[in-house]
């Protein structure tokens, strides 16, 4: 799943969010979150703070290239629907 926001992650905090080894230009006005969750309900993900943003105009898609670095988000899981959202 890939999410794109129109603002940088942490834009409203007193100190903006930073990655130990930022891979993108700090002047980006948007953020990208890329997560993968497998069949065992376990996954990983990364943020545009620590990966290069790849925009493919031919396929109209966005992805993150983190190179050889480890995923920034670990233990990503799907949460069950709340009781009020279940089908009746």
C-alpha positions in Angstrom: 0.0 0.0 0.0 1.4 3.4 -0.9 0.1 6.6 0.7 0.9 10.1 -0.5 0.2 13.2 1.5 0.3 16.8 0.4 2.5 17.8 3.4 5.7 16.5 4.9 5.3 14.1 7.7 5.7 15.9 11.0 5.2 19.3 9.4 3.2 20.7 12.3 5.6 19.6 15.0 7.9 22.0 16.7 10.8 20.0 15.4 10.0 18.4 12.0 10.6 14.6 11.7 14.0 13.6 10.4 15.7 10.4 9.4 19.2 9.4 10.4 20.3 9.2 6.8 17.8 11.3 4.7 17.6 10.2 1.1 15.4 12.9 -0.2 15.6 16.6 -0.6 14.4 18.3 2.6 12.4 20.8 0.5 9.8 18.2 -0.7 6.3 19.5 0.1 4.8 16.0 0.3 5.5 12.7 1.9 5.2 9.1 0.7 4.6 6.0 3.0 5.0 2.6 1.4 3.9 -0.5 3.4 3.8 -4.2 2.7 1.7 -6.6 4.8 1.9 -10.4 4.0 -0.5 -13.3 4.5 0.8 -13.8 8.0 -0.4 -10.3 8.9 3.2 -9.1 9.3 5.0 -6.6 7.2 7.4 -3.6 6.9 7.5 -0.2 5.3 9.4 2.9 4.7 8.9 6.7 4.4 10.1 9.3 1.9 12.2 10.7 4.8 14.6 7.7 4.3 14.2 6.6 0.7 14.3 8.1 -2.8 10.9 8.9 -4.3 10.5 7.3 -7.8 7.7 8.9 -9.9 6.9 6.9 -13.1 4.9 9.1 -15.4 4.2 6.3 -17.9 2.4 4.1 -15.4 1.2 7.0 -13.1 2.8 5.3 -10.1 4.9 6.3 -7.1 7.3 4.1 -5.3 10.2 4.4 -2.8 13.7 3.1 -3.4 15.5 2.5 -0.1 18.5 0.8 -1.7 20.2 -1.5 0.7 18.9 0.1 3.8 16.6 -1.6 6.3 12.9 -0.8 6.4 12.2 2.2 8.6 8.8 0.8 9.7 8.8 -2.6 11.3 6.1 -4.8 12.7 3.4 -3.4 10.3 0.1 -5.2 10.8 -3.5 -5.0 9.6 -5.8 -4.0 12.5 -9.2 -5.7 12.7 -12.2 -3.6 11.8 -13.8 -1.9 14.8 -17.1 -3.3 16.0 -19.0 -0.4 14.4 -17.5 -1.0 11.0 -18.3 -4.7 10.7 -20.9 -5.9 8.2 -24.3 -6.7 9.6 
